[in-house]
Amino acid sequence: MGRQGVIMTYSIGEVEELTGIKAHVLRYWEEVIPGFAPQKDMGGRRTYTQREIEMIYRLKYLINEKKYTAEGAGQQLLEEAQALEENADLIRQIHEARTELSQMYLAIKHQSQACDQSAHTDSNEPPQHS
């Protein structure tokens, strides 16, 4: 734990202990919820990542608190993932626009300061007599 590049994984028993969701329920969710499929190790044992733990907590909330069916909760997760994907592009566009606006602001500010200095320098010159 704590090393970069190492992905922490959990056994089905550890996931049950962490989340309070029984192992048989987790196996059932694998069957009815698209995208919920933990990897299996060389011995065929399920291994869960932190991402899957977070998904389990979200499913638990939707099923227990919001009263979704397992299938309905799975559909809700798909819709949330789709919305996140769609918003990710919008967020990227907003970031690009902000960057461009910041650059324009700084360019205008720099030019304005240069003009102010030039005008200030011009006004400090002694009048020339002919």
Secondary structure, DSSP 8 states (H G I E B T S, - for coil): ---TT---EEEHHHHHHHH---HHHHHHHHHHSTT---EE-TTS-EEEEHHHHHHHHHHHIIIIIS---HHHHHHHHHHHHHHHHHHHHHHHHHHHHHHHHHHHHHHHHHHHHHHHHHHHHHHHS-----
